[in-house]
């Protein structure tokens, strides 16, 4: 199987653009941990070293664990209406979106469970953004189509490799089974017929089968 690199930076950029341009009343700060890890790996100055970053971190720190900017406000002032936390719902939806984007064959979630059901309800608060003004010009749209086509071709190339690997393994196993069956038949044939005769069993051949139900008349 061949492997190809994923343009993670491009995917993050596109997702952040979608968040920034969303006109919804609520929003989601996505990929914070991943972005932080990548920044640290690339020696990006952390808070306290960069005044601009300090302002951003102070804005984020305004929210405590119970008042996140991702949590929709209830009209009646009621409590959080789901049995699972916002983090759990958002994580599941992000994973499902990635699964769909990369056309992965499996979804490792119980689609009948309460977490999945609540996530589907929660998703209705975040309709997908329209293509315009997400793409402000025909040139931007054309560029998006071009990069999306490149990603699609890369995904299908990997899927091709997986398909033919699985297909060849199946055909090889089938050929081995047929060869084993032919070998067993040849072995049986080389040892003669499996049917024994009376003489081979040390018995006399009666010539004809006696009919015990209709014995001959005695003279």
C-alpha atoms as an extended CHARMM CRD file, in Angstrom:
* protein
*
       219  EXT
         1         1  UNK       CA              0.0000000000        0.0000000000        0.0000000000  PROA      1               0.0000000000
         2         2  UNK       CA              1.2460000000        3.4790000000       -0.8240000000  PROA      2               0.0000000000
         3         3  UNK       CA              1.0550000000        6.3290000000        1.6740000000  PROA      3               0.0000000000
         4         4  UNK       CA              0.8430000000       10.0420000000        1.0380000000  PROA      4               0.0000000000
         5         5  UNK       CA              1.1750000000       13.0540000000        3.2870000000  PROA      5               0.0000000000
         6         6  UNK       CA             -1.9340000000       14.9650000000        4.3770000000  PROA      6               0.0000000000
         7         7  UNK       CA             -1.8420000000       18.7510000000        4.0970000000  PROA      7               0.0000000000
         8         8  UNK       CA             -2.8400000000       19.2860000000        7.7070000000  PROA      8               0.0000000000
         9         9  UNK       CA             -2.0660000000       22.9920000000        7.6000000000  PROA      9               0.0000000000
        10        10  UNK       CA             -4.4550000000       23.5060000000        4.7010000000  PROA      10              0.0000000000
        11        11  UNK       CA             -7.2520000000       21.6190000000        6.4670000000  PROA      11              0.0000000000
        12        12  UNK       CA             -6.7810000000       23.6790000000        9.6250000000  PROA      12              0.0000000000
        13        13  UNK       CA             -6.7030000000       26.8850000000        7.6000000000  PROA      13              0.0000000000
        14        14  UNK       CA             -9.9520000000       26.0630000000        5.8210000000  PROA      14              0.0000000000
        15        15  UNK       CA            -11.7030000000       25.0900000000        9.0440000000  PROA      15              0.0000000000
        16        16  UNK       CA            -10.5560000000       28.2560000000       10.8360000000  PROA      16              0.0000000000
        17        17  UNK       CA            -11.7490000000       30.3520000000        7.8900000000  PROA      17              0.0000000000
        18        18  UNK       CA            -15.1440000000       28.6560000000        8.1320000000  PROA      18              0.0000000000
        19        19  UNK       CA            -15.3520000000       29.4340000000       11.8400000000  PROA      19              0.0000000000
        20        20  UNK       CA            -14.2310000000       33.0560000000       11.3710000000  PROA      20              0.0000000000
        21        21  UNK       CA            -16.7870000000       33.7130000000        8.6320000000  PROA      21              0.0000000000
        22        22  UNK       CA            -19.6930000000       31.9840000000       10.3410000000  PROA      22              0.0000000000
        23        23  UNK       CA            -22.6240000000       34.2940000000       11.0070000000  PROA      23              0.0000000000
        24        24  UNK       CA            -24.1990000000       31.9430000000       13.5430000000  PROA      24              0.0000000000
        25        25  UNK       CA            -24.9910000000       33.2290000000       17.0150000000  PROA      25              0.0000000000
        26        26  UNK       CA            -22.7920000000       30.5060000000       18.4890000000  PROA      26              0.0000000000
        27        27  UNK       CA            -19.4390000000       29.2420000000       17.3430000000  PROA      27              0.0000000000
        28        28  UNK       CA            -16.8620000000       26.5760000000       18.0600000000  PROA      28              0.0000000000
        29        29  UNK       CA            -13.1690000000       27.0930000000       18.7560000000  PROA      29              0.0000000000
        30        30  UNK       CA            -11.8520000000       24.0450000000       16.9060000000  PROA      30              0.0000000000
        31        31  UNK       CA             -8.5110000000       22.2400000000       17.0510000000  PROA      31              0.0000000000
        32        32  UNK       CA             -7.1140000000       24.3280000000       19.9420000000  PROA      32              0.0000000000
        33        33  UNK       CA             -5.0160000000       21.5070000000       21.3810000000  PROA      33              0.0000000000
        34        34  UNK       CA             -3.6930000000       20.4540000000       17.9850000000  PROA      34              0.0000000000
        35        35  UNK       CA             -2.7550000000       24.0140000000       17.0160000000  PROA      35              0.0000000000
        36        36  UNK       CA             -1.0320000000       24.5480000000       20.3740000000  PROA      36              0.0000000000
        37        37  UNK       CA              0.9650000000       21.3200000000       19.9570000000  PROA      37              0.0000000000
        38        38  UNK       CA              2.0230000000       22.2770000000       16.4370000000  PROA      38              0.0000000000
        39        39  UNK       CA              3.0360000000       25.7750000000       17.5650000000  PROA      39              0.0000000000
        40        40  UNK       CA              5.1490000000       24.3820000000       20.3920000000  PROA      40              0.0000000000
        41        41  UNK       CA              6.7530000000       21.8660000000       18.0590000000  PROA      41              0.0000000000
        42        42  UNK       CA              7.7430000000       24.6940000000       15.7250000000  PROA      42              0.0000000000
        43        43  UNK       CA              9.0740000000       26.8550000000       18.6170000000  PROA      43              0.0000000000
        44        44  UNK       CA              6.3420000000       29.5140000000       18.2680000000  PROA      44              0.0000000000
        45        45  UNK       CA              6.5830000000       31.9790000000       21.2070000000  PROA      45              0.0000000000
        46        46  UNK       CA              4.0400000000       31.1630000000       23.8990000000  PROA      46              0.0000000000
        47        47  UNK       CA              1.9590000000       33.6070000000       25.9130000000  PROA      47              0.0000000000
        48        48  UNK       CA              4.0060000000       36.2210000000       27.6880000000  PROA      48              0.0000000000
        49        49  UNK       CA              6.5140000000       36.3210000000       24.8150000000  PROA      49              0.0000000000
        50        50  UNK       CA              4.1450000000       37.6810000000       22.1690000000  PROA      50              0.0000000000
        51        51  UNK       CA              1.8730000000       40.6500000000       23.0410000000  PROA      51              0.0000000000
        52        52  UNK       CA             -0.6340000000       39.7320000000       20.3270000000  PROA      52              0.0000000000
        53        53  UNK       CA             -0.8770000000       36.1510000000       21.5300000000  PROA      53              0.0000000000
        54        54  UNK       CA             -1.2360000000       37.4050000000       25.0960000000  PROA      54              0.0000000000
        55        55  UNK       CA             -4.3620000000       39.3510000000       24.1220000000  PROA      55              0.0000000000
        56        56  UNK       CA             -5.8400000000       36.3100000000       22.4090000000  PROA      56              0.0000000000
        57        57  UNK       CA             -5.1580000000       34.0830000000       25.4050000000  PROA      57              0.0000000000
        58        58  UNK       CA             -6.7130000000       36.6200000000       27.7700000000  PROA      58              0.0000000000
        59        59  UNK       CA             -9.8410000000       36.6680000000       25.6040000000  PROA      59              0.0000000000
        60        60  UNK       CA            -10.0550000000       32.8800000000       25.7000000000  PROA      60              0.0000000000
        61        61  UNK       CA             -9.3610000000       32.7750000000       29.4460000000  PROA      61              0.0000000000
        62        62  UNK       CA            -12.4250000000       34.9640000000       30.0910000000  PROA      62              0.0000000000
        63        63  UNK       CA            -14.5230000000       31.8200000000       29.7880000000  PROA      63              0.0000000000
        64        64  UNK       CA            -14.4730000000       29.2840000000       32.5900000000  PROA      64              0.0000000000
        65        65  UNK       CA            -15.3920000000       25.6400000000       32.2470000000  PROA      65              0.0000000000
        66        66  UNK       CA            -19.1310000000       26.2730000000       32.5650000000  PROA      66              0.0000000000
        67        67  UNK       CA            -19.3940000000       29.2770000000       30.2200000000  PROA      67              0.0000000000
        68        68  UNK       CA            -17.6600000000       28.3980000000       26.9830000000  PROA      68              0.0000000000
        69        69  UNK       CA            -18.2860000000       30.4420000000       23.8290000000  PROA      69              0.0000000000
        70        70  UNK       CA            -19.4120000000       27.2570000000       22.1110000000  PROA      70              0.0000000000
        71        71  UNK       CA            -22.3840000000       26.7530000000       24.4260000000  PROA      71              0.0000000000
        72        72  UNK       CA            -25.6770000000       28.0400000000       22.9850000000  PROA      72              0.0000000000
        73        73  UNK       CA            -27.6970000000       30.1960000000       25.3250000000  PROA      73              0.0000000000
        74        74  UNK       CA            -31.1200000000       28.9290000000       26.3180000000  PROA      74              0.0000000000
        75        75  UNK       CA            -34.0270000000       31.2870000000       25.6570000000  PROA      75              0.0000000000
        76        76  UNK       CA            -35.6560000000       30.3560000000       28.9330000000  PROA      76              0.0000000000
        77        77  UNK       CA            -32.4080000000       30.5340000000       30.8850000000  PROA      77              0.0000000000
        78        78  UNK       CA            -32.6150000000       26.7890000000       31.4780000000  PROA      78              0.0000000000
        79        79  UNK       CA            -29.7680000000       24.3430000000       32.0470000000  PROA      79              0.0000000000
        80        80  UNK       CA            -27.7300000000       22.5230000000       29.4250000000  PROA      80              0.0000000000
        81        81  UNK       CA            -30.3100000000       20.3410000000       27.6590000000  PROA      81              0.0000000000
        82        82  UNK       CA            -28.0520000000       17.3630000000       26.8950000000  PROA      82              0.0000000000
        83        83  UNK       CA            -26.8340000000       14.5220000000       29.0670000000  PROA      83              0.0000000000
        84        84  UNK       CA            -23.3810000000       14.6770000000       27.4340000000  PROA      84              0.0000000000
        85        85  UNK       CA            -20.9920000000       17.6090000000       27.6420000000  PROA      85              0.0000000000
        86        86  UNK       CA            -20.4680000000       20.0530000000       24.8130000000  PROA      86              0.0000000000
        87        87  UNK       CA            -16.9080000000       18.7910000000       24.4060000000  PROA      87              0.0000000000
        88        88  UNK       CA            -18.1580000000       15.2230000000       23.8800000000  PROA      88              0.0000000000
        89        89  UNK       CA            -20.7500000000       16.3220000000       21.3050000000  PROA      89              0.0000000000
        90        90  UNK       CA            -18.3560000000       18.6030000000       19.4270000000  PROA      90              0.0000000000
        91        91  UNK       CA            -15.5890000000       15.9610000000       19.4050000000  PROA      91              0.0000000000
        92        92  UNK       CA            -17.8970000000       13.3470000000       17.9390000000  PROA      92              0.0000000000
        93        93  UNK       CA            -19.1280000000       15.7630000000       15.2420000000  PROA      93              0.0000000000
        94        94  UNK       CA            -15.5870000000       16.8010000000       14.3390000000  PROA      94              0.0000000000
        95        95  UNK       CA            -14.5840000000       13.1430000000       13.9940000000  PROA      95              0.0000000000
        96        96  UNK       CA            -17.6240000000       12.4300000000       11.8320000000  PROA      96              0.0000000000
        97        97  UNK       CA            -16.7930000000       15.4110000000        9.5940000000  PROA      97              0.0000000000
        98        98  UNK       CA            -13.2180000000       14.1820000000        9.1790000000  PROA      98              0.0000000000
        99        99  UNK       CA            -14.5410000000       10.6960000000        8.4630000000  PROA      99              0.0000000000
       100       100  UNK       CA            -16.7880000000       12.1020000000        5.7350000000  PROA      100             0.0000000000
       101       101  UNK       CA            -14.0890000000       14.3440000000        4.2700000000  PROA      101             0.0000000000
       102       102  UNK       CA            -11.5820000000       11.5150000000        3.9290000000  PROA      102             0.0000000000
       103       103  UNK       CA            -14.2770000000        9.0180000000        2.8680000000  PROA      103             0.0000000000
       104       104  UNK       CA            -13.3080000000        6.4970000000        5.5210000000  PROA      104             0.0000000000
       105       105  UNK       CA            -15.3100000000        3.2460000000        5.3740000000  PROA      105             0.0000000000
       106       106  UNK       CA            -16.0940000000        2.8260000000        9.0840000000  PROA      106             0.0000000000
       107       107  UNK       CA            -17.7850000000        4.9400000000       11.7390000000  PROA      107             0.0000000000
       108       108  UNK       CA            -16.7530000000        3.6490000000       15.1690000000  PROA      108             0.0000000000
       109       109  UNK       CA            -19.7990000000        4.9360000000       17.0160000000  PROA      109             0.0000000000
       110       110  UNK       CA            -22.9960000000        3.3400000000       18.2000000000  PROA      110             0.0000000000
       111       111  UNK       CA            -25.4770000000        5.1450000000       15.9630000000  PROA      111             0.0000000000
       112       112  UNK       CA            -28.2980000000        3.9900000000       18.2560000000  PROA      112             0.0000000000
       113       113  UNK       CA            -26.6820000000        5.3890000000       21.4020000000  PROA      113             0.0000000000
       114       114  UNK       CA            -27.6160000000        8.5620000000       23.2680000000  PROA      114             0.0000000000
       115       115  UNK       CA            -24.3080000000       10.3270000000       22.4970000000  PROA      115             0.0000000000
       116       116  UNK       CA            -24.7720000000        9.9400000000       18.7430000000  PROA      116             0.0000000000
       117       117  UNK       CA            -28.4500000000       10.9450000000       18.9150000000  PROA      117             0.0000000000
       118       118  UNK       CA            -27.7050000000       14.0540000000       20.9570000000  PROA      118             0.0000000000
       119       119  UNK       CA            -24.8480000000       15.0060000000       18.6420000000  PROA      119             0.0000000000
       120       120  UNK       CA            -27.1810000000       14.8550000000       15.6410000000  PROA      120             0.0000000000
       121       121  UNK       CA            -29.6050000000       17.1680000000       17.4540000000  PROA      121             0.0000000000
       122       122  UNK       CA            -26.7920000000       19.4920000000       18.5470000000  PROA      122             0.0000000000
       123       123  UNK       CA            -25.4960000000       19.6930000000       14.9630000000  PROA      123             0.0000000000
       124       124  UNK       CA            -28.7210000000       21.4260000000       13.8940000000  PROA      124             0.0000000000
       125       125  UNK       CA            -27.5040000000       24.5530000000       15.7260000000  PROA      125             0.0000000000
       126       126  UNK       CA            -24.5380000000       24.7530000000       13.3310000000  PROA      126             0.0000000000
       127       127  UNK       CA            -25.7480000000       24.6910000000        9.7150000000  PROA      127             0.0000000000
       128       128  UNK       CA            -22.9570000000       24.5650000000        7.1230000000  PROA      128             0.0000000000
       129       129  UNK       CA            -21.8500000000       28.0330000000        5.9540000000  PROA      129             0.0000000000
       130       130  UNK       CA            -22.9090000000       29.1060000000        2.4330000000  PROA      130             0.0000000000
       131       131  UNK       CA            -20.3060000000       28.9270000000       -0.3140000000  PROA      131             0.0000000000
       132       132  UNK       CA            -20.6020000000       32.6790000000       -0.6570000000  PROA      132             0.0000000000
       133       133  UNK       CA            -19.1840000000       34.7040000000        1.0710000000  PROA      133             0.0000000000
       134       134  UNK       CA            -16.9930000000       31.8220000000        2.2540000000  PROA      134             0.0000000000
       135       135  UNK       CA            -15.4740000000       32.0050000000       -1.2300000000  PROA      135             0.0000000000
       136       136  UNK       CA            -15.6370000000       35.7220000000       -2.0780000000  PROA      136             0.0000000000
       137       137  UNK       CA            -14.8320000000       35.4150000000       -5.7980000000  PROA      137             0.0000000000
       138       138  UNK       CA            -14.9640000000       32.9560000000       -8.7200000000  PROA      138             0.0000000000
       139       139  UNK       CA            -11.1790000000       32.6880000000       -8.4910000000  PROA      139             0.0000000000
       140       140  UNK       CA            -11.3770000000       31.6230000000       -4.8590000000  PROA      140             0.0000000000
       141       141  UNK       CA            -14.0450000000       29.0610000000       -5.7170000000  PROA      141             0.0000000000
       142       142  UNK       CA            -11.9650000000       27.7040000000       -8.6110000000  PROA      142             0.0000000000
       143       143  UNK       CA             -8.9440000000       27.3930000000       -6.3390000000  PROA      143             0.0000000000
       144       144  UNK       CA            -11.0440000000       25.5390000000       -3.7690000000  PROA      144             0.0000000000
       145       145  UNK       CA            -12.2590000000       23.1110000000       -6.4330000000  PROA      145             0.0000000000
       146       146  UNK       CA             -8.7000000000       22.5720000000       -7.6380000000  PROA      146             0.0000000000
       147       147  UNK       CA             -7.3170000000       21.7590000000       -4.1920000000  PROA      147             0.0000000000
       148       148  UNK       CA            -10.3510000000       19.6410000000       -3.3440000000  PROA      148             0.0000000000
       149       149  UNK       CA             -9.8610000000       17.6280000000       -6.5460000000  PROA      149             0.0000000000
       150       150  UNK       CA             -6.2170000000       17.0450000000       -5.6450000000  PROA      150             0.0000000000
       151       151  UNK       CA             -7.2200000000       15.7950000000       -2.1990000000  PROA      151             0.0000000000
       152       152  UNK       CA             -9.9380000000       13.6040000000       -3.6930000000  PROA      152             0.0000000000
       153       153  UNK       CA             -7.5140000000       12.0150000000       -6.1660000000  PROA      153             0.0000000000
       154       154  UNK       CA             -5.0410000000       11.3380000000       -3.3560000000  PROA      154             0.0000000000
       155       155  UNK       CA             -7.7650000000        9.6870000000       -1.2720000000  PROA      155             0.0000000000
       156       156  UNK       CA             -8.9440000000        7.5360000000       -4.1800000000  PROA      156             0.0000000000
       157       157  UNK       CA             -5.3650000000        6.5340000000       -5.0180000000  PROA      157             0.0000000000
       158       158  UNK       CA             -4.9790000000        5.2460000000       -1.4750000000  PROA      158             0.0000000000
       159       159  UNK       CA             -8.3440000000        3.4990000000       -1.7200000000  PROA      159             0.0000000000
       160       160  UNK       CA             -7.2480000000        1.8950000000       -5.0050000000  PROA      160             0.0000000000
       161       161  UNK       CA             -4.1640000000        0.4940000000       -3.3110000000  PROA      161             0.0000000000
       162       162  UNK       CA             -6.2450000000       -0.8870000000       -0.4280000000  PROA      162             0.0000000000
       163       163  UNK       CA             -8.8250000000       -2.4130000000       -2.7910000000  PROA      163             0.0000000000
       164       164  UNK       CA             -6.3080000000       -4.2350000000       -4.9610000000  PROA      164             0.0000000000
       165       165  UNK       CA             -4.3630000000       -5.4170000000       -1.9190000000  PROA      165             0.0000000000
       166       166  UNK       CA             -7.5370000000       -6.9190000000       -0.4460000000  PROA      166             0.0000000000
       167       167  UNK       CA             -8.6730000000       -8.3230000000       -3.8030000000  PROA      167             0.0000000000
       168       168  UNK       CA             -5.3300000000       -9.9940000000       -4.4960000000  PROA      168             0.0000000000
       169       169  UNK       CA             -5.2520000000      -11.4780000000       -0.9910000000  PROA      169             0.0000000000
       170       170  UNK       CA             -8.7460000000      -12.9200000000       -1.5450000000  PROA      170             0.0000000000
       171       171  UNK       CA             -7.8500000000      -14.3960000000       -4.9320000000  PROA      171             0.0000000000
       172       172  UNK       CA             -4.6330000000      -15.8730000000       -3.5500000000  PROA      172             0.0000000000
       173       173  UNK       CA             -6.5160000000      -17.5160000000       -0.6800000000  PROA      173             0.0000000000
       174       174  UNK       CA             -9.0870000000      -18.8860000000       -3.1350000000  PROA      174             0.0000000000
       175       175  UNK       CA             -6.3500000000      -20.3330000000       -5.3740000000  PROA      175             0.0000000000
       176       176  UNK       CA             -4.6770000000      -21.9520000000       -2.3580000000  PROA      176             0.0000000000
       177       177  UNK       CA             -7.9750000000      -23.5660000000       -1.3450000000  PROA      177             0.0000000000
       178       178  UNK       CA             -8.5260000000      -24.9230000000       -4.8570000000  PROA      178             0.0000000000
       179       179  UNK       CA             -4.9480000000      -26.2400000000       -4.9940000000  PROA      179             0.0000000000
       180       180  UNK       CA             -5.3860000000      -27.9410000000       -1.6140000000  PROA      180             0.0000000000
       181       181  UNK       CA             -8.6370000000      -29.5840000000       -2.7750000000  PROA      181             0.0000000000
       182       182  UNK       CA             -6.9950000000      -30.8060000000       -6.0050000000  PROA      182             0.0000000000
       183       183  UNK       CA             -4.0450000000      -32.1700000000       -4.0520000000  PROA      183             0.0000000000
       184       184  UNK       CA             -6.3540000000      -34.0790000000       -1.7220000000  PROA      184             0.0000000000
       185       185  UNK       CA             -8.2450000000      -35.5820000000       -4.6810000000  PROA      185             0.0000000000
       186       186  UNK       CA             -4.9790000000      -36.6470000000       -6.3200000000  PROA      186             0.0000000000
       187       187  UNK       CA             -3.8120000000      -38.2760000000       -3.0880000000  PROA      187             0.0000000000
       188       188  UNK       CA             -7.0150000000      -40.3000000000       -2.8470000000  PROA      188             0.0000000000
       189       189  UNK       CA             -6.7380000000      -41.4000000000       -6.4610000000  PROA      189             0.0000000000
       190       190  UNK       CA             -3.1100000000      -42.5010000000       -6.0230000000  PROA      190             0.0000000000
       191       191  UNK       CA             -4.0560000000      -44.8440000000       -3.1800000000  PROA      191             0.0000000000
       192       192  UNK       CA             -6.7170000000      -46.6700000000       -5.1850000000  PROA      192             0.0000000000
       193       193  UNK       CA            -10.4530000000      -46.9090000000       -4.6980000000  PROA      193             0.0000000000
       194       194  UNK       CA            -11.7270000000      -46.3590000000       -1.1510000000  PROA      194             0.0000000000
       195       195  UNK       CA            -14.3100000000      -49.1680000000       -1.7460000000  PROA      195             0.0000000000
       196       196  UNK       CA            -13.1760000000      -52.5400000000       -0.3500000000  PROA      196             0.0000000000
       197       197  UNK       CA            -14.0650000000      -55.8960000000       -1.9380000000  PROA      197             0.0000000000
       198       198  UNK       CA            -15.0680000000      -59.0350000000       -0.0330000000  PROA      198             0.0000000000
       199       199  UNK       CA            -11.7340000000      -60.6520000000       -0.8600000000  PROA      199             0.0000000000
       200       200  UNK       CA             -9.8200000000      -57.6520000000        0.4860000000  PROA      200             0.0000000000
       201       201  UNK       CA            -11.7500000000      -58.0890000000        3.7300000000  PROA      201             0.0000000000
       202       202  UNK       CA            -11.0150000000      -61.8480000000        3.8210000000  PROA      202             0.0000000000
       203       203  UNK       CA            -14.6040000000      -62.8350000000        3.0280000000  PROA      203             0.0000000000
       204       204  UNK       CA            -16.1700000000      -64.9760000000        0.2680000000  PROA      204             0.0000000000
       205       205  UNK       CA            -18.2250000000      -63.1750000000       -2.3410000000  PROA      205             0.0000000000
       206       206  UNK       CA            -21.7680000000      -64.5890000000       -2.0680000000  PROA      206             0.0000000000
       207       207  UNK       CA            -22.3530000000      -63.9040000000       -5.7470000000  PROA      207             0.0000000000
       208       208  UNK       CA            -25.7960000000      -62.5190000000       -5.1800000000  PROA      208             0.0000000000
       209       209  UNK       CA            -27.5090000000      -60.7800000000       -2.3060000000  PROA      209             0.0000000000
       210       210  UNK       CA            -29.6670000000      -63.2100000000       -0.2670000000  PROA      210             0.0000000000
       211       211  UNK       CA            -33.2350000000      -62.0230000000        0.1450000000  PROA      211             0.0000000000
       212       212  UNK       CA            -34.0170000000      -62.7700000000        3.7740000000  PROA      212             0.0000000000
       213       213  UNK       CA            -37.5900000000      -61.4600000000        3.4120000000  PROA      213             0.0000000000
       214       214  UNK       CA            -38.4100000000      -64.1420000000        0.7460000000  PROA      214             0.0000000000
       215       215  UNK       CA            -36.4740000000      -67.2870000000        1.6220000000  PROA      215             0.0000000000
       216       216  UNK       CA            -36.5330000000      -70.1420000000       -0.9400000000  PROA      216             0.0000000000
       217       217  UNK       CA            -39.0610000000      -72.9150000000       -0.4070000000  PROA      217             0.0000000000
       218       218  UNK       CA            -37.6430000000      -76.0420000000        1.2480000000  PROA      218             0.0000000000
       219       219  UNK       CA            -37.9500000000      -79.2670000000       -0.7590000000  PROA      219             0.0000000000
